């Protein structure tokens, strides 16, 4: 189990560009020669992408809620309309 966690950490560090040039080259060479490892890297890359997309969606919903609250204030809404019209 410990080696699996170390492998996940190594892949994360590679995906986030946190490895030295030498360490990154070792990971890239391993991906070329170990198909199973390359598949794990790709799966983890997809997971990173999904987490970023989820975070963006959460941020968007939060900002839409703030905008909605601000637009309920007629004074703010009027000022905003005068700026952009």
C-alpha positions as CSV (number, residue, x, y, z in Angstrom):
1,X,0.0,0.0,0.0
2,X,2.8,2.4,0.9
3,X,4.4,2.0,-2.5
4,X,1.1,2.8,-4.2
5,X,0.8,6.0,-2.3
6,X,4.4,6.9,-3.2
7,X,3.6,6.2,-6.8
8,X,0.5,8.5,-6.6
9,X,2.6,11.2,-5.0
10,X,5.3,10.9,-7.7
11,X,2.7,11.1,-10.5
12,X,1.1,14.1,-8.8
13,X,4.4,15.8,-8.5
14,X,5.1,15.1,-12.2
15,X,1.7,16.4,-13.3
16,X,2.2,19.6,-11.2
17,X,5.7,20.0,-12.5
18,X,7.2,19.8,-9.0
19,X,10.0,17.4,-9.9
20,X,13.6,18.2,-10.8
21,X,14.6,17.8,-14.4
22,X,16.3,14.5,-13.7
23,X,13.3,13.1,-11.7
24,X,10.9,14.2,-14.4
25,X,13.0,12.4,-17.0
26,X,12.9,9.2,-14.9
27,X,9.1,9.4,-14.8
28,X,8.9,10.0,-18.5
29,X,11.2,7.1,-19.3
30,X,9.2,4.9,-17.0
31,X,6.0,5.9,-18.9
32,X,7.7,4.8,-22.2
33,X,8.7,1.4,-20.9
34,X,5.9,0.6,-18.4
35,X,2.4,0.7,-20.1
36,X,0.6,0.1,-16.8
37,X,2.4,3.1,-15.2
38,X,1.6,5.2,-18.3
39,X,-2.1,4.3,-17.9
40,X,-2.0,5.3,-14.2
41,X,-0.5,8.7,-15.1
42,X,-3.2,9.3,-17.7
43,X,-5.9,8.3,-15.2
44,X,-4.5,10.7,-12.6
45,X,-4.2,13.4,-15.2
46,X,-7.9,13.0,-16.0
47,X,-8.7,13.2,-12.3
48,X,-6.7,16.4,-11.9
49,X,-8.7,17.8,-14.9
50,X,-12.0,16.8,-13.4
51,X,-11.2,18.4,-10.0
52,X,-10.2,21.7,-11.7
53,X,-13.5,21.6,-13.7
54,X,-15.5,20.9,-10.5
55,X,-13.7,23.8,-8.8
56,X,-14.5,26.2,-11.6
57,X,-18.1,25.2,-11.6
58,X,-18.3,25.8,-7.8
59,X,-16.7,29.2,-8.2
60,X,-19.1,30.1,-11.0
61,X,-22.1,29.2,-8.8
62,X,-20.7,31.2,-5.9
63,X,-20.1,34.2,-8.2
64,X,-23.6,33.9,-9.7
65,X,-25.0,33.9,-6.1
66,X,-23.1,37.0,-5.2
67,X,-24.1,38.8,-8.4
68,X,-27.7,37.9,-7.8
69,X,-27.6,39.3,-4.3
70,X,-25.9,42.5,-5.5
71,X,-28.5,43.0,-8.2
72,X,-31.3,42.9,-5.6
73,X,-29.9,46.1,-4.3
74,X,-31.6,48.7,-6.6
75,X,-28.9,51.3,-5.9
76,X,-26.1,49.0,-6.9
77,X,-28.0,47.7,-9.9
78,X,-28.6,51.3,-11.1
79,X,-24.9,52.3,-10.6
80,X,-23.8,49.2,-12.6
81,X,-26.2,50.0,-15.4
82,X,-25.0,53.5,-15.7
83,X,-21.4,52.4,-15.9
84,X,-22.0,49.9,-18.7
85,X,-24.6,51.8,-20.7
